[in-house]
Amino acid sequence: MYKLINVTGGVGGDCHLVLGKEKAAIIDTGMAYCAGNVIGNIQKALAEHMPQHPQLDYIFLTHSHYDHLGALPYILEAWPAAKVCAAHHAHKVLQRPNALKAIRKLSEGACVIFSDGHLSPYDDQLLHVDVCLKENDVIDLGVCPVQTLETPGHTQCSLTFFIDNALVFGSESTGYTSKCGRVNTTYVNSYKQAVASIEKCRALGKVKIVSPHYGLLTDEEAQIYWQKCLEATEHHKNFILAKAGEGCSEDEILEACFHEFYDDICKFEQPYRAWRLNTLAAIRSVLKEFNMDLGDQ
């Protein structure tokens, strides 16, 4: 039996607290700029719901992007005994100086957009993974198993967590729900892997679903969620291929995607720099997977 509490501290990245009978975990951390709010929300929830054990035991990361682990160093300062659990590829990413530099730069940029522009200092060494998870690994929170599903597509390190055989905490490989309720695609690394990840999650059957950057879906929303994820992914891929077929260059495809997909709601939820990096990578992955060489156009 689990209890799910949304402890998100600000715009741009979410954080959820999962309570088992004996232990507590969060899934993702949100962005660095709102770490103080996240920590306060976690402390309040633990004091209310687990006064006998007001500790954070695990931090599960769906992947290694800055908006999902930016607050990690600050949270580990508050709960240094918490174990960080993520994919082995995430572990490797966080050992790369360039990746740590990019996380810091994007975090600072988000702080300018969403806060006062002054990011509190943090130690890069706290951006790390303690437990490398793989397919079907299980960590029990006390009559509350958290099962790992490998769901690449957004990144190679993307993981989905299946909680207590009842709740799916989706990765961005399958998609995410905008605050307006629209389901969006976010494959970056591989369209084909993203489709396979959607089908893997859909095969779990009728379950409750937490959609990234949104939260817990209603039962009605959950019934059609995977189909909407698939449709959004297909539309995005087909749009890129159509533009490539028209003879558009990579820059022209990116510009067309900007006008097609980066609307006012998306602008509010995702800084342009991050959107551009992700979309450019998605364009390149689609063209490669479907053998479209722009040099031949």
Secondary structure, 3 states (H helix, E strand, C coil): CCEEEECCCCCCCCCEEEECCCCEEEECCCCHHHHHHHHHHHHHHHHHHCCCCCCCCEEECCCCCHHHHCCHHHHHHHCCCCEEEEEHHHHHHCCCHHHHHHHHHHHHHHHHHHCCCCCCCCCHHHCCCCEEECCCCEEECCCCEEEEEECCCCCCCCEEEEECCCEEECCCCCCEECCCCCEECCCCCCHHHHHHHHHHHHCCCCCEEEECCCEECCHHHHHHHHHHHHHHHHHHHHHHHHHHHCCCCHHHHHHHHHHHHCCHHHHHHCCHHHHHHHHHHHHHHHHHHCCCCHHHC
